[in-house]
Amino acid sequence: MGRRAARRDRNEPEIIAALEAVGASVQPLEAGGGGVPDLVVGFREVNYLLEVKAPTGDLTPAQKRWHPSWRGQVCVVRTVEEAWAAIGAEVSP
């Protein structure tokens, strides 16, 4: 039985575009399932793992298991501003 593709949140394309606009490189992680975050983001020679959630979205049970078990950085973002803050991008209004 094959795995189904991970469902993406609707705000993900906007967040990706905003990250790229401040000079970040963004790679969606296509593994899907298992709680692995949605994006790996490179900014100023540092990599970040970002989990994109809708404004009212919650982590799945798999994500609730995976995130605390990861021995590195991972951040849940719901807005462009949260994504910029997660990577340390200083953006003027």
C-alpha positions in Angstrom: 0.0 0.0 0.0 1.5 3.4 -1.0 1.8 6.5 1.1 -0.5 9.3 0.3 1.0 12.7 -0.3 1.1 15.1 2.7 -1.6 17.7 2.6 -0.1 21.2 2.4 -1.5 24.3 4.2 -3.0 27.0 1.9 -0.7 29.7 3.4 2.5 27.7 2.4 3.0 29.3 -1.1 2.7 32.8 0.4 5.2 32.0 3.2 7.6 30.4 0.7 7.5 33.5 -1.6 8.1 35.8 1.4 11.1 33.8 2.6 12.5 33.9 -0.9 11.9 37.6 -1.1 14.3 38.2 1.8 17.0 36.1 0.2 16.3 32.7 1.7 16.5 29.4 -0.2 13.4 27.2 0.4 13.0 23.5 -0.3 9.7 21.8 0.5 10.3 18.5 2.1 8.3 15.9 0.1 8.8 12.9 2.4 5.4 13.6 3.9 4.2 11.7 6.9 6.1 10.8 10.0 5.8 14.3 11.4 8.7 15.7 9.4 8.4 19.5 8.9 7.3 21.0 5.6 10.2 23.2 4.7 14.0 23.4 5.0 15.1 27.0 4.7 18.6 28.2 4.2 19.3 31.8 5.3 22.7 33.4 6.0 24.4 30.0 5.8 22.1 28.5 8.4 19.4 25.8 7.8 16.0 26.0 9.5 13.2 23.5 9.6 9.8 25.1 9.4 6.4 23.5 9.9 3.7 25.6 8.2 0.3 25.6 9.8 -2.9 27.4 8.9 -3.7 30.2 11.4 -6.0 27.9 13.3 -4.1 24.6 12.5 -2.7 22.3 15.1 0.1 19.7 14.9 -0.9 16.2 13.8 -0.2 13.4 16.3 2.9 12.4 14.3 4.2 15.9 14.4 3.6 16.1 18.1 5.8 13.0 18.5 8.5 14.1 15.9 9.1 17.7 17.0 10.2 17.1 20.6 12.3 14.1 19.5 14.3 16.1 17.0 17.7 17.2 18.5 17.9 20.3 16.3 15.9 23.4 15.5 12.3 23.2 14.3 9.7 25.9 14.4 6.0 26.1 13.7 4.9 29.2 11.7 1.5 30.4 10.7 2.2 33.7 9.1 4.8 35.4 6.9 6.0 37.5 9.9 6.4 34.3 12.0 8.4 32.7 9.2 10.7 35.8 8.9 11.2 35.8 12.7 12.0 32.1 12.8 15.0 32.6 10.4 16.1 36.0 11.9 15.2 38.1 8.9 14.9 41.8 9.7 12.1 43.1 7.6 11.0 46.7 7.6 7.2 47.4 7.3 
